[in-house]
Amino acid sequence: MSFDAIRDYLVTKLDTLTTTGNKFVVVYDHFEEKSTGFPCIMLEPSSYSGKMHSTTDNLREYQYRIIFMQEFENKDRGQALDILLPAVDDAIAVIESDYRLGGAVAMCNNTVGEVLVENGSNGAIIYMEMLLNCIKETSVTT
């Protein structure tokens, strides 16, 4: 398990939501200053922690921030939420459908935070952030 492996898997899975008839336009494997379309997903590693108990019972936990964004420069907040919320539900379902991320981890858990607003390069943006914790047991040889 590594940051790269997790990122690559997440991008591949989430990118399935950008095909015709789906709710996202683009998935970025980094935080992009100006998106080429909305709604979009941006993700980056957030943190790492390790818990060493013995040579065989150790845990690695990689955390990713996944941002779901929708512009609302030409929409009101309610219209933007009507676009964003079902899209976020679809992304949650895709991630939870394979909580082991193709075998890269033992399990994942996630938390989606509050709806926030920001003015950026694309104008007014409404977004939600998911913190995805990816956990794997590992052995250490001494």
Buried (B, 14 or more C-beta within 10 A) or exposed (E): BEBEBBBBBBBEBBBEBBEEEEBBBBBBBEEBEEBEEBBBBBBBBBEEEEEEEEEEEBBBBBBBBBBBBBBBEEBEEEEBBEBBBEBBEBBBEBBEEEBEBEEBBBEBEBEBEEBEEEEEEBEBBBBBBBBBBBBBBBEEEE
